Amino acid sequence: MSMNIEKKRVLRVILDKGMVRGGELMLEAGLEPKDLVKEVQELVDDNIVFKTGKIDEKNIFSARFQVLPGDRASVKNLLK
């Protein structure tokens, strides 16, 4: 799977934090809400990231994202 730079930044932050809220993820990854929504939605759709909450520009700040513990090693390989 090929990932763009923004998606890799998002995934690195999620892996580093364990579980992260959308507002913090947006700041750490340096993305605007609409761009963050696009990137995390693709990661969720590909079953790479697990989310709680709604993924849209209005609710992205309070949504939470994580990589499930059993998937961490395989997800780290995606960043290589």
C-alpha positions in Angstrom: 0.0 0.0 0.0 1.3 3.4 -1.0 0.7 6.3 1.4 1.1 10.0 0.9 3.1 12.1 3.3 0.1 13.5 5.1 -1.3 10.0 5.8 2.0 8.9 7.1 2.2 11.8 9.5 -1.3 11.1 10.8 -0.4 7.4 11.3 2.8 8.2 13.1 1.0 10.5 15.5 -1.6 7.9 16.2 1.1 5.2 16.8 3.1 7.5 19.0 0.2 8.6 21.2 -1.6 5.3 21.4 -5.0 7.0 21.3 -5.5 10.5 20.2 -8.4 13.0 19.8 -8.9 14.6 16.5 -8.0 18.1 17.7 -4.6 17.0 19.0 -4.1 14.9 15.9 -4.8 17.9 13.7 -2.2 20.0 15.5 0.4 17.3 15.7 0.0 16.3 12.0 -0.2 20.0 10.9 -3.4 19.5 8.9 -6.6 21.5 8.4 -9.8 19.8 9.5 -11.0 19.0 5.9 -7.6 17.4 5.1 -7.5 15.5 8.4 -11.0 14.2 7.7 -9.9 12.9 4.3 -6.8 11.2 5.6 -8.3 9.5 8.7 -11.4 8.4 6.8 -9.2 6.5 4.3 -7.2 4.9 7.2 -10.5 3.9 8.8 -11.9 2.6 5.5 -8.7 0.5 5.0 -9.1 -0.9 8.6 -5.7 0.5 9.6 -7.1 2.9 12.3 -10.0 2.4 14.7 -12.2 5.4 15.5 -14.8 6.4 17.9 -17.0 9.4 17.1 -18.0 11.0 13.8 -15.5 11.9 11.1 -16.6 15.2 9.6 -15.3 18.7 9.8 -17.6 19.6 12.7 -16.9 16.6 14.9 -13.3 15.6 14.0 -12.0 17.5 17.1 -13.7 15.1 19.6 -13.4 11.9 17.6 -10.7 9.5 18.9 -8.3 7.4 16.9 -6.1 4.4 17.6 -4.3 1.5 16.1 -5.4 -1.7 17.9 -2.6 -3.2 20.0 -2.5 -6.4 17.9 -2.1 -4.5 14.7 0.7 -2.1 15.8 3.6 -4.1 14.3 2.0 -4.5 10.9 1.0 -0.9 10.8 4.5 0.2 11.7 5.7 -1.7 8.6 3.4 0.4 6.4 5.5 3.5 7.4 8.8 2.0 6.1 
